Amino acid sequence: MAEINNPRLFLRRSNTSSNLNGVPSATKFGTISDDRTPRKSGFQSFLNNDGIDQMKPEPKKASSSISLSDQWAGSLQQMTKLNEPVDEESNAALEGLVKKSQTALSSLSLTESSGKRYRKKIIDHPRVASYAFAFDIDGVIKNGPQTIPYAREAMRMLNGDNKYRILVPYIFVTNGGGNPESERAKDLSKRLDCEINEEQIIQGHTPMKSLASLYKNVLVVGGVGDTCRKIAEGYGFENVYIPLDVMYWNPAVSPYYTLSEEEKKICKKNINFSKTKIDAILVFADSRNWAADEQIILELLLSKGGYMGTVSKNYNQGPALYFAHSDFIWSTDYKLSRYGMGALQVSIAALYKETTGKELKVTRFGKPQRGTFKFAKKVLSNWRRDVLEEYVEVLAEIPDGEDEDAVTKRLAKSINMGPMKKKCSSRRGSNTSMSSTESDESGDSDEGLTFRVMNAIGRQIPQPSTVYFVGDTPDSDIRFANSHDESWYSILVKTGVYQEGTVPKYQPKKIEDNVLEAVKFAIRREAKKELDEWNADAVDPEN
């Protein structure tokens, strides 16, 4: 839970911008003057009181730079010995599948069935990388409605269109929200000209799914219309209200705002909020009406038990307050950054402090919070497994003699252009079977066996050798990547909030002009590491 340590933050005004510790900001918030008066020593922002800077990242564990698929090829012999009992027919089919996959993998990687590797000057057979990527969206992939140049080419490279013919798993971690993950995936698919699966998307409010079983009645704030209500209902929340519902119940709650006819249509009717308890307030997305939303949020925080129109004597009976993220500013297609949800937090905290003399307690999600980091690691682990699974299944069906460029294109198309979406949906829905995405000749029996093999693989997939996180905001993106796990490698790009020539408080491990340069850098870096490890115990082909 967060607390305010210096309420004077809220009384300060300045014509210049700063980060959380009074250092001139690395942002697009105007010119920073050299004679700017710094904040007093010991100042701490409300947004920087969660102890993240005192956390020590987990040390990097030993891992291999050899591709996931080549690591899998080396352990295929073990896959024939499953712990679960199977009948002779199933076991024979399983062995046939393993043998077919092993043959295909061996022919591509020049790795013998014994696991022996041949020395190479370049590793360029189609494969799935041991490393992975995670991307911010705003300021990295897009600015407002505009897609940032080179983003499409960056994704094409990750999807295998590179001289190493390597497929690199990737996900998106954004503090943005206000739309279902499926809609965000559709938007990115259109922008990037490749299929993005909703399983690859983490928005600020995505981890709030876990709260659905804790609270019966919630007030969801932010977004356009009742979109966030629908998102929360999709997460499983039972009774979801929005500020417009409260204003419809009693217009005097926000006397300077009149609901439009369109807004009235989406309001829940016949709800008496003086008798309807609000158990939690969930700020899903940026507020479109700060004045009204703050008025309602503060009234509930000061209420007796979460009922509108009541006041607690000691101000400790209000509902829990959650924020999807804490970005103070964010990048749009306007030349200067805009205030975001973090600024709303600061404003609410100031008013709460002024009214009660107490420090506001909140629970935060989004970057750089540890809860969101753990959620992202789980999502990335699942997606890497999905990519490897699809790779092996497609590889087993490739005709003998097909050249490696054709194999790469076939793999990229299968993994990024459709079938993966059906497989993820089917398996996660039932966890027992996969939808039919193979040819008619494959048969249900083969698919079931393949899934059993993948279950065995899934328990053995190693952690990523490196996760490259690409972001544009030092205070959230770089802090997020640096704070929790040393295997994450932070890359700051210049296409969003950060401006060249400024010194960010949270130092990235690498600064690049744009997302494409970030991807090129990482692929080159990992190719060298993989080649060095590959050749360390390889033999010459003639031997």
Secondary structure as UniProt FT lines:
FT   HELIX           7..11
FT   TURN            20..21
FT   TURN            34..35
FT   TURN            41..42
FT   HELIX           46..48
FT   HELIX           52..54
FT   HELIX           68..74
FT   HELIX           76..79
FT   HELIX           88..109
FT   TURN            113..114
FT   STRAND          117..118
FT   STRAND          127..128
FT   STRAND          132..135
FT   TURN            139..141
FT   STRAND          142..143
FT   TURN            144..145
FT   STRAND          146..147
FT   TURN            149..150
FT   HELIX           151..158
FT   TURN            159..160
FT   TURN            163..164
FT   STRAND          166..167
FT   STRAND          170..173
FT   HELIX           181..192
FT   HELIX           198..200
FT   STRAND          201..202
FT   TURN            204..205
FT   HELIX           206..211
FT   TURN            212..214
FT   STRAND          217..221
FT   TURN            225..226
FT   HELIX           227..235
FT   STRAND          239..241
FT   HELIX           243..249
FT   HELIX           251..253
FT   TURN            255..256
FT   HELIX           261..266
FT   TURN            273..275
FT   STRAND          280..283
FT   HELIX           290..301
FT   TURN            308..309
FT   STRAND          320..323
FT   STRAND          329..330
FT   STRAND          338..339
FT   HELIX           341..356
FT   STRAND          363..364
FT   TURN            367..368
FT   HELIX           370..397
FT   TURN            400..401
FT   HELIX           404..416
FT   HELIX           419..430
FT   TURN            440..442
FT   HELIX           443..458
FT   TURN            459..460
FT   STRAND          467..471
FT   HELIX           474..478
FT   HELIX           479..484
FT   TURN            486..487
FT   STRAND          488..493
FT   TURN            500..501
FT   STRAND          510..512
FT   HELIX           515..536
FT   TURN            541..542
//
